Amino acid sequence: MARIDTLAKYREFLAAGYTEQQAEVAINALKEAEDVTMGDLVTKAELKLEISEVKREIREDFLVLRQEFRGLRWLTISFGSAIIGCLLLPIKEFILAYLTK
């Protein structure tokens, strides 16, 4: 972005009938506004860096979630097997008792 040519603007203000003091105040206001605006801008390189950092953080979070899910899946399978075992034991005993009569 091009910077404001303050000398040219100063001359324009004087030509428009501003006093020197008024022109200087106006130029200072323009400079402040430009500095604020320029301070808010980012370069493509800065934006790319920020995007890559966010992508890295998302990948790391995803890997953590994947590990937690694997652990949860193992836990679910373990508990499921235990519950099925508890349900099948009485059935097994009933069948064995029926067969041994």
CNS distance restraints for C-alpha pairs under 8 A (distance, minus, plus):
assign (resid   3 and name CA) (resid  34 and name CA) 7.70 0.50 0.50
assign (resid   4 and name CA) (resid  31 and name CA) 7.79 0.50 0.50
assign (resid   4 and name CA) (resid  34 and name CA) 7.74 0.50 0.50
assign (resid   5 and name CA) (resid   9 and name CA) 6.36 0.50 0.50
assign (resid   6 and name CA) (resid  10 and name CA) 5.90 0.50 0.50
assign (resid   6 and name CA) (resid  27 and name CA) 6.34 0.50 0.50
assign (resid   6 and name CA) (resid  31 and name CA) 7.92 0.50 0.50
assign (resid   7 and name CA) (resid  11 and name CA) 6.26 0.50 0.50
assign (resid   8 and name CA) (resid  12 and name CA) 6.25 0.50 0.50
assign (resid   9 and name CA) (resid  13 and name CA) 6.19 0.50 0.50
assign (resid   9 and name CA) (resid  27 and name CA) 7.23 0.50 0.50
assign (resid  10 and name CA) (resid  14 and name CA) 6.33 0.50 0.50
assign (resid  10 and name CA) (resid  23 and name CA) 5.71 0.50 0.50
assign (resid  10 and name CA) (resid  24 and name CA) 7.01 0.50 0.50
assign (resid  10 and name CA) (resid  27 and name CA) 6.50 0.50 0.50
assign (resid  11 and name CA) (resid  15 and name CA) 6.06 0.50 0.50
assign (resid  12 and name CA) (resid  16 and name CA) 6.10 0.50 0.50
assign (resid  13 and name CA) (resid  17 and name CA) 6.53 0.50 0.50
assign (resid  13 and name CA) (resid  18 and name CA) 5.38 0.50 0.50
assign (resid  13 and name CA) (resid  23 and name CA) 5.53 0.50 0.50
assign (resid  14 and name CA) (resid  18 and name CA) 4.85 0.50 0.50
assign (resid  14 and name CA) (resid  19 and name CA) 6.30 0.50 0.50
assign (resid  14 and name CA) (resid  20 and name CA) 6.70 0.50 0.50
assign (resid  14 and name CA) (resid  23 and name CA) 6.47 0.50 0.50
assign (resid  18 and name CA) (resid  22 and name CA) 5.67 0.50 0.50
assign (resid  18 and name CA) (resid  23 and name CA) 5.76 0.50 0.50
assign (resid  19 and name CA) (resid  23 and name CA) 6.11 0.50 0.50
assign (resid  20 and name CA) (resid  24 and name CA) 6.14 0.50 0.50
assign (resid  21 and name CA) (resid  25 and name CA) 6.26 0.50 0.50
assign (resid  22 and name CA) (resid  26 and name CA) 6.15 0.50 0.50
assign (resid  23 and name CA) (resid  27 and name CA) 6.07 0.50 0.50
assign (resid  24 and name CA) (resid  28 and name CA) 6.08 0.50 0.50
assign (resid  25 and name CA) (resid  29 and name CA) 6.22 0.50 0.50
assign (resid  26 and name CA) (resid  30 and name CA) 6.27 0.50 0.50
assign (resid  27 and name CA) (resid  31 and name CA) 6.17 0.50 0.50
assign (resid  28 and name CA) (resid  32 and name CA) 6.22 0.50 0.50
assign (resid  29 and name CA) (resid  33 and name CA) 6.19 0.50 0.50
assign (resid  30 and name CA) (resid  34 and name CA) 6.05 0.50 0.50
assign (resid  31 and name CA) (resid  35 and name CA) 6.09 0.50 0.50
assign (resid  32 and name CA) (resid  36 and name CA) 6.23 0.50 0.50
assign (resid  33 and name CA) (resid  37 and name CA) 6.18 0.50 0.50
assign (resid  34 and name CA) (resid  38 and name CA) 5.89 0.50 0.50
assign (resid  35 and name CA) (resid  39 and name CA) 5.89 0.50 0.50
assign (resid  36 and name CA) (resid  40 and name CA) 6.52 0.50 0.50
assign (resid  37 and name CA) (resid  41 and name CA) 6.79 0.50 0.50
assign (resid  42 and name CA) (resid  46 and name CA) 6.13 0.50 0.50
assign (resid  42 and name CA) (resid  47 and name CA) 6.61 0.50 0.50
assign (resid  43 and name CA) (resid  47 and name CA) 6.26 0.50 0.50
assign (resid  44 and name CA) (resid  48 and name CA) 6.03 0.50 0.50
assign (resid  45 and name CA) (resid  49 and name CA) 6.13 0.50 0.50
assign (resid  46 and name CA) (resid  50 and name CA) 6.21 0.50 0.50
assign (resid  47 and name CA) (resid  51 and name CA) 6.14 0.50 0.50
assign (resid  48 and name CA) (resid  52 and name CA) 6.11 0.50 0.50
assign (resid  49 and name CA) (resid  53 and name CA) 6.22 0.50 0.50
assign (resid  50 and name CA) (resid  54 and name CA) 6.27 0.50 0.50
assign (resid  51 and name CA) (resid  55 and name CA) 6.17 0.50 0.50
assign (resid  52 and name CA) (resid  56 and name CA) 6.13 0.50 0.50
assign (resid  53 and name CA) (resid  57 and name CA) 6.25 0.50 0.50
assign (resid  54 and name CA) (resid  58 and name CA) 6.20 0.50 0.50
assign (resid  55 and name CA) (resid  59 and name CA) 6.19 0.50 0.50
assign (resid  56 and name CA) (resid  60 and name CA) 6.21 0.50 0.50
assign (resid  57 and name CA) (resid  61 and name CA) 6.15 0.50 0.50
assign (resid  58 and name CA) (resid  62 and name CA) 6.04 0.50 0.50
assign (resid  59 and name CA) (resid  63 and name CA) 6.22 0.50 0.50
assign (resid  60 and name CA) (resid  64 and name CA) 6.36 0.50 0.50
assign (resid  61 and name CA) (resid  65 and name CA) 6.20 0.50 0.50
assign (resid  62 and name CA) (resid  66 and name CA) 6.05 0.50 0.50
assign (resid  63 and name CA) (resid  67 and name CA) 6.26 0.50 0.50
assign (resid  64 and name CA) (resid  68 and name CA) 6.23 0.50 0.50
assign (resid  65 and name CA) (resid  69 and name CA) 6.02 0.50 0.50
assign (resid  66 and name CA) (resid  70 and name CA) 6.21 0.50 0.50
assign (resid  67 and name CA) (resid  71 and name CA) 6.33 0.50 0.50
assign (resid  68 and name CA) (resid  72 and name CA) 6.14 0.50 0.50
assign (resid  69 and name CA) (resid  73 and name CA) 5.98 0.50 0.50
assign (resid  70 and name CA) (resid  74 and name CA) 6.25 0.50 0.50
assign (resid  71 and name CA) (resid  75 and name CA) 6.18 0.50 0.50
assign (resid  72 and name CA) (resid  76 and name CA) 6.04 0.50 0.50
assign (resid  73 and name CA) (resid  77 and name CA) 6.14 0.50 0.50
assign (resid  74 and name CA) (resid  78 and name CA) 6.08 0.50 0.50
assign (resid  75 and name CA) (resid  79 and name CA) 6.10 0.50 0.50
assign (resid  76 and name CA) (resid  80 and name CA) 5.87 0.50 0.50
assign (resid  77 and name CA) (resid  81 and name CA) 6.05 0.50 0.50
assign (resid  78 and name CA) (resid  82 and name CA) 6.27 0.50 0.50
assign (resid  79 and name CA) (resid  83 and name CA) 6.13 0.50 0.50
assign (resid  80 and name CA) (resid  84 and name CA) 6.15 0.50 0.50
assign (resid  81 and name CA) (resid  85 and name CA) 6.02 0.50 0.50
assign (resid  82 and name CA) (resid  86 and name CA) 6.19 0.50 0.50
assign (resid  83 and name CA) (resid  87 and name CA) 6.26 0.50 0.50
assign (resid  84 and name CA) (resid  88 and name CA) 6.03 0.50 0.50
assign (resid  85 and name CA) (resid  89 and name CA) 6.10 0.50 0.50
assign (resid  86 and name CA) (resid  90 and name CA) 7.51 0.50 0.50
assign (resid  87 and name CA) (resid  91 and name CA) 7.16 0.50 0.50
assign (resid  88 and name CA) (resid  92 and name CA) 6.01 0.50 0.50
assign (resid  89 and name CA) (resid  93 and name CA) 6.22 0.50 0.50
assign (resid  90 and name CA) (resid  94 and name CA) 6.07 0.50 0.50
assign (resid  91 and name CA) (resid  95 and name CA) 6.17 0.50 0.50
assign (resid  92 and name CA) (resid  96 and name CA) 6.11 0.50 0.50
assign (resid  93 and name CA) (resid  97 and name CA) 5.97 0.50 0.50
assign (resid  94 and name CA) (resid  98 and name CA) 6.07 0.50 0.50
assign (resid  95 and name CA) (resid  99 and name CA) 6.07 0.50 0.50
assign (resid  96 and name CA) (resid 100 and name CA) 6.11 0.50 0.50
assign (resid  97 and name CA) (resid 101 and name CA) 6.55 0.50 0.50
